[in-house]
Amino acid sequence: MDPGLLGLLGLLLGALIIGGVRFGLDHAGPAAEAQNLAEVMGPTADADAFARVTGPRPLEFPADHGAHPDHRTEWWYFTGNLTAANGDAYGFQLTLFRSALAPSMAERDSDWATRQAWMGHFAVTDLAAGEHRAAERYQRGALGLAGASVRPVRVWLDDWTIESTGPEALFPLTLRAEDRGVGIAVDLTLTADKPHVLQGDAGYSRKGADPANASRYYSYTRLAAGGEVAFADRRTSVSGTAWLDREWSTSALDANQQGWDWFALQLEDGRDLMVYRLRRTDGGTDPNSAGILVDPDGGSRVLDSDDFRLTPQRHWQSPRTGSRYPVAWRLQLPDEGLDLQVEARLDDQEMPTTVRYWEGSVAVEGTADGVGYLEMTGY
């Protein structure tokens, strides 16, 4: 669910917007227990004071590429797999999250005043070196420090930027991010090989028994990427493919849901496949789990929980947090004749961020080969 990630933003407490905070991430304390994402993505007592997603509505572009400040949580989520001329492979993630801290703006005579907090996650995996590095930032949505606009589309947190080059079209799109403390950077241009697809019911992605535990959700599942990546401050020209998920909501999980396993796969036969398994606190799979299969020509079929089967094959335990993640899976879509083995290209791609999760590059083999990204939360 995009990557979906996270109501991570629910943890952007008011104290964090007193100024920008930046972290290079390479460790975290031991995990006492699995994290429950419903605690940050479920409905709160004041949920009805925010805008809520309760059913389908037509999406409007370019406006819906921009921010939806009356909803509590929102993200612009990019992942991708890149290759250098010498064959070295890299994975990357760049995500900007917006969180509304209050339903409305209190009167304050200050240019620093805001009800919007922003968080950014940025990671690069050098697969040849077998190393994953990540950074996290916070910022207030005031004084131009972080924000989003349309015509042209621009989303930014400090100097981490997502920016289109024209007044109406989203693509070409540039991604720029750098964290000198960790020694990673990307400077990429993205173009769309396929049109966007609407997840769920015409973009209404229901996640729980309550119809208002849902999000607006659309994706660009195959983007051509080219530019530069830096790892350990060594810059390399790269090309490859990327994926964009856009999602906004006020509450998106039921109280009995622990987290999710989200797969975004780009197959060599031209198809793209996204599935997510919502995990209940009792270990079962929630019936609101879903996905989408996108044809080479951009046509798509929405999947429900009965259309696919996910079976963990192998686990990896983080030496930093103690969390134990399934890093190899069997993914079956019987009606489509797909039987896939999905495995981490590097086991240690954990994001030891404010809310910890695993997000990383995966390889796909079986009835179709390919690459993709896997996200696992609530472990």
N, C-alpha and C positions, 0 to 999 in steps of 0.2 A: 504494500500500500504505500506507497510512497510516502518511494522510496519513501516511501512515504513517510516519510518518516515522521516526523515526530511531533507530537504534542510536546516535544522537547520544549517548545516555546512556553508551555504552561509553567515551566520552571523559571522563566525570566521574571523574577520577583522585582518589585519596585526598587529595591535597593541596588539592583544591577544597572539601573539607568542613570546613576549619578555621574557616569562618564564611560568612555569606551574602555573595554577590558579585552586584552589579547592574551591567548595562551598558546604556546607550543606544547603539544601533547606527546608524551612518551611513557607515561606511567599513571597508575591510579592505585588506590588502596585496595586491599582484598574485599571481595564482595561477600557480605554477610548472608544475603539471600537474593533470589531472583527479583528483578524489578518488575513492578506491575504498572504497565503503561496506562491502564484505565484510571489510575490515580491522577494522571496529568491530561488525559484525553477524554475522560468521561464527562458527563454533565455536572455542572456545579450549581449551587443554589441560585446564582444570578444568571444562569445560562439564558433564560428567556429575555433578559435585558439586552442581549446581543442579537444580531441577525442570526437566524438558524436556517439550515438547509433541510427542507421537509419534503421536497419533491422535485421533479424535473422542471427546468425552465430553459428557454433558448439561451445559448451563450452568445455574447456579442464581442466582436474583435474590431479594433485592437484593445477595447476597454478591458476585457477580461484577461488580457496579458498583464495588466497592472494590478494594483492593490485593491483589496476589499476590506477597508479598515473597520467596518462594523461587525465583521466576523472575528472571532477570538484568535484563530490560528490560520496561518497561510505559509506556503513555501514554493520556491522556485528551485527545482531539484535536477541537477545534471550529474550523470555518470557516463563513463565511456572507457573504451579500450583503444590504445594507441600503439603504433609501431614505428620505430626509427628505421632509417635506411639500412643499418647494419643488422636489423632483425630484433633488437632489444625491444621488449614489450613493457608497457606501462598501463596502469589503471588510474583513473582520477575520479574524484567526487568534488563538486562545488555546490553547496546548498545555502541559500539565504532564506531565513525564516523571519516572519513578522508575527508579533503577538500584541493583541490589544489588551492592555492592562485594566481598562475600565470601559463601560459601555458608552460613556460620553466624556467630553473634556470639561474638567472643572475650570472655573475662571481663575487664571493666575497671570499676574503681570510680570511675565518673564519669557524671554526668547527661548529659554531652555525647557519650557513646559511642553509636555507631550503625554499622550496616553498610549503611544506605540513604542514597543521595544523590539530590537532586532538582534538576531543571532546568526552567525555564519559558521559553517563547517567546511573545511577544505582539506583534502587528503590526496596524496599521490603514492602509488605503489610502484616501485622499481622491481619488476618481476625477475629480471636477470640477477640483480643483487640480492633478491629475497628479503626486501625491506619495505615497510609501510610507515609513512610519516603523516601526521595530521596536525591541524591547528584549529582553534576555536576563538571566535570573537563575539563580543557584545557591543551594542551601541544604542543610543537613544534615537528616536525618530524626530529629531529637531535640529535646527541650525544647519540643515543639509548634510548631517553626519551619516544618515542612512535614510533610505526611502525608495519610492517607486513612482514612475511617471509613464505616460503613454504619449505617442506622437512626438518623437519616437519613443519606443519602449526602452526604459532604462531602469534598472534595479541596482542598488549599490549599498554597500556597508564599508565605510572608509574607502580604500582604494580597491576593494574587491567589487568588480563591476560585471553586469550583464547588460549588453547594450546593442540595440538594433541600429542599422545604418540608414533606414528610411523612415518616413513619417507614418506610414500605415502598415507596411509588411513587417513581420517579425524577423524574417531572415533576408540577408545574412545577419548573423548574430555573433558578437564577439564576447568571449569570456576572458577576464583577466583577474588573476589573483596571485599574490606572492606573500610568503611568510619567511622573512630572512632568518628568524630565529631557528626555524626548523629546516630551512634550506630547500623549500619547494616553491614552484611557481608554474602557472600555465598562462599562455597567451594563445588562444585558439579562435579560429573563425569556423562557425557552424552554418551549414546549409541543409535544408530539409529535402531528403530523398522521397519522403511520403508526406501526405497531409496529416493533420492531427486526427486523433481518434477520441471519441467520447467514451469514457469508462462508465460501466453500470447502465442505468436507464437514461440515455441521452445526456450523460454527464452527471446524473444524480447517483452517487455511489453510496449505497446504504451499507452500514457496517454493523448494525445491531438490531435488536428487536424493536426498539423505539425508532420510528421513522425519522426522528430528528437527530439520531446518532448517525450522521451521514455527512458527506462532503460533496462539493463540486469538484470534478476530477476530469482532466483531459491530458493527453500525452502526445508527444512527438516521438515515435518509437524508433525511427532510423534517421539519424543526422550524420552527414559527412563532416568530419572534423579534420582540420589541418592547422599547423602552427608550431609552437615550441612548448616543450615541457622542461622543467628544471628539477633535478633531484640531487641533493647534496651539493647544490649550487652549480651543478654541471648542466648546461643547456644543450638540448638536442632537438632537431627538427623531427616532427612526427606527423603521421596521418592515421586516420582510423574512423571509428564510428562512435556516436554518443546517443544519449536518450534524455529526453526532458519530460518530467512529470510536474504538472501544476495542480495544486489542490488547496482548497480553503474550506473551513468549517468552524463551528463553535463547539460542538461535541461530536466525537467520532467513535467512541467505544462504549460498550455496555460494561457494567460493573463486574460481570463474570468473565471478562476477557483479559488475558495476561499480556499479550503482545502478538506479533505476527512474523511470518516468514514470507518475504517478497522476492520474486524472481522476475528480472527483466532480461530476456534472452533474444539475441539477434542471430538467426540461423543462416547458414551458408546458402540454403536454397531460396533465400529472399524473404522468408517469413519471420515475423517477430512475435514473441510470446511473452505475455505478462500473466502471472498468477500470484495470488497471495492467499496464504492460509492464516486465518485469524485463530489464535490458540486460546482456548478457555482455561480458566484457572484449574479445572480438573484434568487438564491434559488433552482434552478432546478438541476436535475441529469445529468451529462455529459454522452453521449453515449459511451465513452471510459471506463466507469466503468466496472469491470470485476471480475473474481474469478476463483476458481478451487475446484473440489470435488474429494477427494482421497479415493479410496476404501480400505477395510481392507488389501488386498493383495498388495497395492501400486499402482495399476492402477489408472489412473486419467482422468478426463474430464474437459476441460477448459470451463468456463462459460462466457457469455457476458452479457451485461446490461439487456437484455430482459429475461434472465433466472431466475432472482430473483427480489423480491420486499422487500424493507426495509421501515418500518413505525415506526416513533418514538412514544413511548407510555407514557413516563414520563421524566421530565427534573429535573436537579439539578443545582443550581446556586452557583458558588464558592464565599465564603465570602471574599476571598483574592483578586481575580482578577476581579470579577464581570462577568466572562464568564458563559454562560448558556449552559449546555451540555445535550443532550438526553441520559440518563443512562439506559433506558429500551426500547427495540425494539421488533417488530415482524418481523421475517425474513422468507420469504416464497420462496420455490423453487417448483412450482406446478408440473413440469415434474418429479421431484424426490419424490413427495409425502411428502415433508418436510414443516412443519409449526412450527416454533420455536419461543419461547419467550426467548430473551437474555437480562439478567439484571445484572447490577453491583452487585458484592458481597459486595461492599462498595462504597457508592456514591462518597466520597471524595478520589479519586485517581488521582487528577490533578498533573501534573508535572509543577511546577512554575519555569521553566528553561528559558534560554535565549529566546527561542521561546516557549511560553506556549502551552501545549496540555494536553489532558486527556488520560491516558494509565493505564488500570487496569484489574484485574481479573473479569470474568463474569461467571454466571451460565446459563445453557441452559436447558430448559424444553419444552415439547410439543410432537411431533411425535418421537422425539429422545431426550435423555437427555445427558448432558455432561458439560464440563467446557471449558474455553478459555480465550482469551484476546481481548480487544477492544481498539482501538486507535481513537481519534477524534481530528482533527486539524482545525485551521482556525475559532475558535469560540471566 
